[in-house]
Amino acid sequence: MTIAETGNPQAGDKNAEGQAQLLQAVDANELVNSLLGWRDELMDAVEQLPLETFERLILRLLGADGVSDIDVSRSNDSVEGMGIFGGGGFLSFRVSFRCIRGGGRISSAEVEDFRRGVMLGRSDKGLLITTGKFTQEAELKAGSERTPEIRLIDGEELIAKLKELGLGVRSEQVLVERVIIEREWLAGM
């Protein structure tokens, strides 16, 4: 992609100069959207997945992050389950997870409810993932010294992890060249 300030139309040809400036603006807008808008686009795509596909995405994400032997269930817009983290090494632990779709905010009551479920499932830790956000109270509740430990992953961290692992998103390096005509230099020749 090139963002160019051409200024090379023939003298008096304002139409060609205007077209060149319009082309520059279109290229610049496209570049800015690709650099900044991908997060919203990815989040929309994830939230619009059918529940079964969303479940497969979450299982793939957890598997890529080291969770194995996953047992899963789903209800409405959430996927829940248990698995073993680090099952191949000297140290492993049971982890319960719940993944909730939707742009809403997860409350401290929902975190506490999840913590009780983790305890009932006899897991060592819990992972609560949402495509939305957590309230400040929910973050405080999860960060408390109580056991089992609950790790919160909000929508921003979720899409960052998808990007990091290359799940449903890939990155390309784009070289941007901006050409600036130095009219004063040329005039001084």
LINRA-V832014 format. One record per backbone hydrogen bond with DSSP energy under -1.0 kcal/mol. NH is the residue of the N-H (numbers start at 1). CO is the residue of the C=O. If there is no record, write none. Layout:
((NH/CO) (NH/CO))
This chain:
((3/177) (5/179) (13/10) (14/12) (17/13) (18/14) (19/15) (20/16) (21/17) (22/18) (23/19) (24/20) (25/21) (26/22) (27/23) (28/24) (29/25) (30/26) (31/27) (32/28) (33/29) (34/30) (35/31) (36/32) (37/33) (41/37) (42/38) (43/39) (44/40) (45/41) (46/42) (47/43) (48/44) (49/46) (54/50) (55/51) (56/52) (57/53) (58/54) (59/55) (60/56) (61/57) (62/58) (63/59) (64/60) (65/61) (66/63) (67/62) (68/84) (71/82) (73/80) (75/78) (78/75) (79/99) (80/73) (81/97) (82/71) (83/95) (84/68) (85/93) (86/66) (89/86) (93/85) (95/83) (96/125) (97/81) (98/127) (99/79) (100/129) (101/77) (106/133) (111/107) (112/108) (113/109) (114/110) (115/111) (116/112) (117/113) (118/114) (119/115) (120/116) (121/117) (122/119) (123/118) (124/94) (125/94) (126/149) (127/96) (128/151) (129/98) (130/153) (131/100) (133/104) (135/106) (139/135) (140/136) (141/137) (142/138) (143/139) (151/126) (153/128) (155/132) (158/154) (159/155) (160/156) (161/157) (162/158) (163/159) (164/160) (165/161) (167/162) (179/3) (183/181) (186/182) (187/183) (188/184) (189/186))
